[in-house]
């Protein structure tokens, strides 16, 4: 029986993908683990591997097509198997495909997920029952085929085979229990932003160049709008004296003799992690049913990449030394710009940092990155006149702005967090303990 190849969810926030390139053509033999196609997601261009073996009988979505997660993109048949001419893949009615020419849009940096001009893109939780999730679950080929035929969601089944592998008997038991929501269900795609009014653009065609919006750019636009419209933002800011921190940083870098080089952002990340331990109520996420109080500081750090931005996560930052954090940030940033991050490396953060100080920005307000409850916008440090002990003096100062989701972080909690963060930055030896 033919096997439908479905658009796989290759990143946690992916709801649709654009087929950048087919690496297999109709009639090719497919072996498990081979790369079948390259898919442009909202995060990067990623490889889609072969799961079910056989012959690539038919390609349903050509290069350049945009297809919803869970919708069919190709059909696999066994060698010598006859496929009816009128065969219709399961779920073909699911929202699929706007055919578009394959052109790679290159945008510089976007508003935030730290980046060049703005704020990190809010993360939208993927549908947990999508078919794409089941494609990565351990299951025998027979079990997968039976689940597809019966409309069973493999994610709802606990496997009894070796290492939790789902077997034929597991699927048969699921059928009896009535588990469904399988092959034919595609992920629900959020409504697209309202298009611009119809009519001629107020610009002359010879005065601009059209650059097709990439999947990443569309996702950033959609999530920023959703966050700004749905999350009740409020903002708090504080000025931090940086003289001690800058002196300590210089001493540590000099003593390292090239073994490492700490940045101001490294100190900020560690100080944020310690402040989240001091004020755990600020380390929270909102869901419609519960407020999630996180036990660890998984700090998302916005990084500008070609075509958009991404937020690699420093996990368990409260448990790591500042040198380890520095090395990890550098390594993740390099791999982010090369498009080599794995989904688990840029999702699951509990708090975000967006630093534009290196661009000469003094102060800005970032957009909250749901489901996280807050994001810190870091400006550049500069010498400013300040009053000390009743006398005018010069000090190196930095402005921090905290954007909070008022549903989960109240004003008093945000203020308490900023006070703890200010204390750690102004007594920087505390971040080394």
Secondary structure, 3 states (H helix, E strand, C coil): CCEEEECCCCCCCCCEEEEEEECCCCCCEECCCCEEEEEECCCCEEEEECCCCEEEEEECCCCCEEEECCCEEEEEECCCCCCCCCCCCCCCCCCCCEECCCCCCCCCCCEECCCCCEECCCCCCCCCCCHHHHCCCCECHHHHHHHHHHCECHHHCCCCCHHHCECHHHHHHHHHHCCCECCCCCCCCCCCCCCCCCCCCCCCHHHCCCCCCCHHHHHHHHHHHHHHHHCCEEEEEEEEECHHHHHHHHHHHHHHCCCCCCCHHHHHHHHHHHHHHHCHHHCEEECCCCEEECCCCCEEEEEEECCEEEEEEECCHHHCCHHHHHHHHHHHHHHHHCCCCCHHHCCCCCEEEEECHHHCCCCCCCCCCCCECEEEEEEEEEEEEEEECCEEEEEEEEEEEEEEECCCCCHHHHHHHHHHHHHHHHCHHHHHC
